[in-house]
Amino acid sequence: MSFDTLITEQDGVFSGPFRAPANMLIEQEYGGHKSIHDDAEAERLGFKAGPIEGPTHFSQFDPLLVKLWGKDWFERGCISCHYKNMVVEGEEVQAFVQPVSDTRADCWAVKSDGTPVLEASATLGPDHGETLLEARMAKLRPAGELIILSDLSVGMVGKQDEPIAMAADQNMGALYPFSLTEKLAKITERTAWFDDAEASPWGKPIVPTEMISVLAEYSNRMAGFPVKGPTIGLFADLEIRYVNGPIFVGEPYLIRREIVALSQGRRTENYWTRTRIFDETGTTQMAETLLNHGVLKHSYEAYPPELLV
């Protein structure tokens, strides 16, 4: 077993221990100002404190899914997640996985008081079937009048291919002001696969699932999507899919982005992006993310007051 995580099983449901994830985005810069992960900014927007970044919770599922599918999880697995409630630093979270077939499992996480944190599907490809987020996208209503996202359209693609990489000690920039090494010092679930080439089944250290999101998003300003601002956003839904994984530490990759849906809720306008990660040549797809960016309406000063409810 690659992880030291204590896994228990009861009535066909696997669970890990309670963990208290760290907020590593307190210093995040979002459009020239602090993000929702800063306590003061979060409180200004009506939240009790800066939340843990959603992908952080994916690490608690890695050992459970490796138990089900071995190293195949990092090669062709997919976790498709809808977030239900925010978690702040100091709160504890427990992850659960219930297999429903040889290649599919239902996943969820809860706080120590039972508050649901997220629900997700986990699948092993290449034939994933309909993921949880694909099902949610299929039920989206027309977006209606958009203000912040009025210049976006479904099918819009990034203005250029984005070269990316994640070296062990590389600071990932204003959006992610830390390195992989710093993340591994605080990550909830550890395996030598993340930083020891000799221990890795692939002969190279691999990027943890939660950090695939960082790899996919740290360069997103290069895409040039015309989102009005300044605004503050959050991740409402996230899917991470390995196609020809794993993703290796320090290797160069290429990103292509596309807007695949637009929607809105009571407090947010939302744009859904599919971000495909290719090898350095841009010919072989390695992984992809599907991200629902929720932009808070009341964080935009020019938002018409009559449209805020």
C-alpha positions as CSV (number, residue, x, y, z in Angstrom):
1,M,0.0,0.0,0.0
2,S,1.5,3.3,-1.0
3,F,-0.3,5.4,1.7
4,D,0.0,5.0,5.4
5,T,-3.5,6.2,5.9
6,L,-5.6,4.1,8.2
7,I,-8.6,2.9,6.2
8,T,-11.6,1.2,7.7
9,E,-14.5,-0.7,6.0
10,Q,-18.0,-1.1,7.2
11,D,-21.0,-2.4,5.2
12,G,-19.1,-1.9,2.0
13,V,-18.1,1.7,2.7
14,F,-14.5,2.6,3.0
15,S,-13.4,5.6,5.1
16,G,-10.3,7.4,6.2
17,P,-9.6,9.2,9.4
18,F,-10.7,12.7,10.3
19,R,-8.2,15.3,9.0
20,A,-7.9,19.0,9.5
21,P,-6.8,20.5,6.2
22,A,-4.7,23.6,6.1
23,N,-5.6,26.9,4.3
24,M,-2.6,27.7,2.1
25,L,-4.3,30.4,0.1
26,I,-4.5,33.2,2.8
27,E,-2.0,35.2,0.7
28,Q,-3.6,34.4,-2.6
29,E,-4.0,37.4,-4.9
30,Y,-7.1,37.4,-7.0
31,G,-7.4,40.2,-9.6
32,G,-5.1,42.5,-7.7
33,H,-6.6,42.0,-4.2
34,K,-7.0,39.3,-1.6
35,S,-9.3,36.3,-2.4
36,I,-12.1,34.7,-0.5
37,H,-9.6,32.5,1.3
38,D,-8.4,35.5,3.3
39,D,-10.5,35.8,6.5
40,A,-11.1,39.5,6.3
41,E,-12.1,39.3,2.7
42,A,-14.4,36.3,3.4
43,E,-16.1,38.1,6.3
44,R,-16.6,41.2,4.1
45,L,-18.5,39.0,1.7
46,G,-20.7,37.4,4.4
47,F,-18.7,34.2,5.2
48,K,-17.5,33.3,8.7
49,A,-13.9,32.9,7.6
50,G,-11.7,32.1,4.6
51,P,-12.5,28.6,3.4
52,I,-10.1,25.8,2.6
53,E,-9.7,25.5,-1.2
54,G,-12.0,22.8,-2.4
55,P,-9.5,20.6,-4.2
56,T,-7.6,20.2,-0.9
57,H,-10.2,17.6,0.1
58,F,-9.4,15.4,-2.9
59,S,-6.2,14.2,-1.1
60,Q,-8.3,12.4,1.4
61,F,-9.8,10.3,-1.4
62,D,-6.5,9.3,-3.0
63,P,-5.6,6.5,-0.6
64,L,-9.2,5.2,-0.7
65,L,-9.2,5.1,-4.5
66,V,-5.8,3.6,-4.6
67,K,-7.1,0.8,-2.3
68,L,-9.8,0.2,-4.9
69,W,-7.9,0.5,-8.1
70,G,-4.2,0.5,-7.3
71,K,-1.9,2.7,-9.3
72,D,-4.5,2.7,-12.1
73,W,-6.2,5.5,-10.1
74,F,-3.4,7.9,-11.0
75,E,-3.3,6.8,-14.6
76,R,-7.0,6.8,-15.7
77,G,-9.2,7.7,-12.7
78,C,-11.7,10.6,-12.5
79,I,-13.2,12.3,-9.4
80,S,-16.1,14.5,-10.2
81,C,-17.2,16.7,-7.3
82,H,-19.9,19.1,-6.2
83,Y,-19.2,21.1,-3.1
84,K,-21.9,21.5,-0.5
85,N,-20.5,23.5,2.4
86,M,-17.2,25.4,3.0
87,V,-14.6,24.2,5.5
88,V,-12.4,26.6,7.5
89,E,-9.1,25.9,9.0
90,G,-9.4,23.9,12.3
91,E,-12.5,22.0,11.2
92,E,-12.1,18.2,10.6
93,V,-13.2,16.3,7.6
94,Q,-13.7,12.6,6.9
95,A,-13.9,11.0,3.4
96,F,-16.0,8.0,2.4
97,V,-16.0,5.8,-0.7
98,Q,-18.7,3.2,-1.6
99,P,-18.0,1.1,-4.7
100,V,-21.0,0.5,-6.9
101,S,-19.3,-1.4,-9.7
102,D,-15.8,-2.5,-10.6
103,T,-15.1,0.9,-12.1
104,R,-17.4,3.3,-10.3
105,A,-17.8,4.5,-6.7
106,D,-19.9,7.1,-4.8
107,C,-17.9,9.4,-2.7
108,W,-18.7,12.0,0.0
109,A,-17.1,13.9,2.9
110,V,-18.5,15.3,6.1
111,K,-17.3,17.5,9.0
112,S,-17.0,16.1,12.5
113,D,-20.5,17.4,13.3
114,G,-22.0,15.6,10.3
115,T,-22.3,18.6,8.0
116,P,-21.9,17.5,4.4
117,V,-18.8,18.9,2.7
118,L,-19.1,17.4,-0.8
119,E,-20.5,14.6,-2.9
120,A,-18.6,13.1,-5.9
121,S,-18.4,10.2,-8.3
122,A,-15.2,8.4,-8.8
123,T,-14.7,6.3,-12.0
124,L,-11.9,4.4,-13.7
125,G,-11.6,4.9,-17.4
126,P,-11.4,4.9,-20.2
127,D,-15.2,4.3,-20.2
128,H,-16.3,6.5,-17.3
129,G,-20.0,6.7,-18.1
130,E,-21.7,9.9,-17.0
131,T,-19.9,11.6,-14.2
132,L,-21.6,13.5,-11.4
133,L,-20.7,16.9,-13.0
134,E,-21.7,15.8,-16.5
135,A,-25.1,14.9,-15.0
136,R,-25.3,18.3,-13.3
137,M,-24.3,20.2,-16.5
138,A,-27.0,18.3,-18.4
139,K,-29.6,19.8,-16.0
140,L,-28.4,23.4,-16.2
141,R,-31.1,26.0,-17.0
142,P,-30.4,28.8,-19.5
143,A,-28.1,31.3,-17.8
144,G,-30.4,34.3,-18.5
145,E,-29.0,37.9,-18.2
146,L,-25.4,37.9,-17.2
147,I,-23.5,41.0,-16.1
148,I,-20.0,40.0,-15.1
149,L,-19.9,37.2,-17.7
150,S,-21.8,39.0,-20.4
151,D,-18.8,38.9,-22.8
152,L,-18.3,35.1,-22.5
153,S,-19.9,32.5,-24.7
154,V,-20.0,28.7,-24.8
155,G,-17.3,27.4,-27.1
156,M,-14.9,30.3,-26.5
157,V,-11.3,29.0,-26.2
158,G,-8.2,30.4,-24.6
159,K,-6.3,32.8,-26.8
160,Q,-3.2,30.7,-26.7
161,D,-1.7,27.4,-25.6
162,E,-0.3,27.7,-22.1
163,P,3.1,26.0,-21.3
164,I,3.0,24.8,-17.7
165,A,5.1,22.7,-15.2
166,M,5.3,22.0,-11.5
167,A,8.8,21.6,-10.2
168,A,9.0,20.5,-6.5
169,D,10.3,23.9,-5.2
170,Q,8.5,26.1,-7.8
171,N,6.3,28.8,-6.3
172,M,3.1,28.6,-8.2
173,G,2.5,32.4,-8.4
174,A,-0.1,34.9,-7.1
175,L,-3.0,32.5,-7.3
176,Y,-1.1,29.7,-5.5
177,P,1.6,31.3,-3.4
178,F,3.3,28.1,-2.4
179,S,5.3,25.2,-3.8
180,L,4.7,21.5,-4.1
181,T,7.3,20.9,-1.4
182,E,5.4,23.3,0.9
183,K,2.1,21.6,0.1
184,L,3.5,18.1,0.9
185,A,4.6,19.4,4.3
186,K,0.9,20.0,5.1
187,I,-1.0,17.6,2.8
188,T,-3.5,15.4,4.6
189,E,-2.4,12.1,3.0
190,R,1.2,11.4,2.2
191,T,2.9,8.8,-0.1
192,A,6.5,8.5,-1.2
193,W,5.1,8.4,-4.7
194,F,4.9,12.2,-4.5
195,D,8.6,12.9,-4.0
196,D,10.6,9.8,-4.3
197,A,11.4,8.5,-7.8
198,E,12.6,5.1,-6.5
199,A,9.4,4.5,-4.6
200,S,7.1,5.6,-7.5
201,P,5.8,2.7,-9.7
202,W,6.5,5.0,-12.7
203,G,10.1,5.8,-11.7
204,K,9.3,9.5,-11.2
205,P,7.5,11.5,-8.5
206,I,3.9,12.3,-9.3
207,V,1.7,15.3,-8.7
208,P,-1.0,14.7,-6.1
209,T,-4.6,14.8,-7.4
210,E,-5.4,18.0,-5.5
211,M,-2.4,19.7,-7.1
212,I,-3.6,18.9,-10.7
213,S,-6.1,21.8,-10.0
214,V,-3.2,24.1,-9.2
215,L,-1.3,23.0,-12.3
216,A,-4.4,23.6,-14.4
217,E,-5.3,27.0,-12.9
218,Y,-2.1,28.9,-12.0
219,S,-1.7,30.2,-15.6
220,N,-5.4,30.8,-16.4
221,R,-4.9,34.5,-16.9
222,M,-3.2,33.6,-20.1
223,A,-6.5,32.4,-21.5
224,G,-7.8,35.9,-21.8
225,F,-11.4,35.2,-21.0
226,P,-13.1,38.6,-20.7
227,V,-14.5,38.3,-17.2
228,K,-15.4,41.8,-15.8
229,G,-13.8,42.8,-12.6
230,P,-12.5,43.2,-10.1
231,T,-14.5,40.3,-8.6
232,I,-14.0,37.4,-6.2
233,G,-14.8,33.8,-7.1
234,L,-14.8,30.3,-5.8
235,F,-14.9,26.8,-7.0
236,A,-18.4,25.5,-7.0
237,D,-17.8,22.2,-8.8
238,L,-14.6,20.4,-9.9
239,E,-13.7,17.3,-11.9
240,I,-10.2,16.0,-12.3
241,R,-9.7,13.3,-14.8
242,Y,-6.5,11.4,-15.7
243,V,-6.4,10.3,-19.3
244,N,-2.8,9.1,-19.7
245,G,-1.6,9.7,-16.2
246,P,0.0,10.2,-13.9
247,I,1.2,13.8,-14.1
248,F,4.9,14.0,-13.2
249,V,6.7,16.6,-11.1
250,G,8.9,18.9,-13.1
251,E,7.8,17.8,-16.6
252,P,6.6,20.4,-19.1
253,Y,3.0,20.2,-20.3
254,L,0.7,22.3,-22.5
255,I,-2.8,23.5,-21.6
256,R,-5.8,24.3,-23.8
257,R,-9.0,25.8,-22.4
258,E,-12.6,26.0,-23.5
259,I,-15.8,27.4,-22.0
260,V,-18.4,24.6,-22.0
261,A,-21.3,26.1,-20.1
262,L,-22.6,29.3,-18.5
263,S,-25.1,29.4,-15.7
264,Q,-26.0,31.5,-12.6
265,G,-27.4,31.1,-9.1
266,R,-28.8,33.4,-6.6
267,R,-25.4,34.8,-5.5
268,T,-23.1,33.8,-8.4
269,E,-22.6,33.9,-12.1
270,N,-20.9,30.8,-13.3
271,Y,-18.6,29.8,-16.2
272,W,-17.6,26.2,-16.7
273,T,-14.2,25.6,-18.3
274,R,-12.7,22.3,-19.6
275,T,-9.0,22.5,-19.3
276,R,-7.0,19.8,-21.2
277,I,-3.5,19.0,-20.2
278,F,-1.3,17.7,-23.0
279,D,2.3,16.6,-23.3
280,E,4.9,19.2,-24.3
281,T,4.2,18.6,-28.0
282,G,0.4,19.1,-27.6
283,T,-0.3,15.8,-29.3
284,T,-1.1,13.5,-26.4
285,Q,-3.7,14.4,-23.7
286,M,-2.6,13.5,-20.2
287,A,-5.4,14.8,-18.0
288,E,-8.2,17.3,-17.9
289,T,-10.2,19.3,-15.4
290,L,-13.8,20.5,-15.6
291,L,-14.3,23.6,-13.3
292,N,-17.3,25.6,-12.4
293,H,-16.0,29.0,-11.5
294,G,-18.6,30.8,-9.3
295,V,-18.2,34.6,-9.4
296,L,-19.8,36.4,-6.5
297,K,-22.3,39.0,-7.8
298,H,-22.0,41.3,-4.9
299,S,-18.2,41.3,-5.2
300,Y,-18.5,43.4,-8.4
301,E,-19.1,47.0,-7.5
302,A,-20.9,47.8,-10.8
303,Y,-23.4,45.0,-10.3
304,P,-27.0,46.5,-10.7
305,P,-28.5,46.6,-7.2
306,E,-31.9,45.5,-8.5
307,L,-30.4,42.3,-9.7
308,L,-28.9,41.4,-6.3
309,V,-31.3,39.2,-4.3
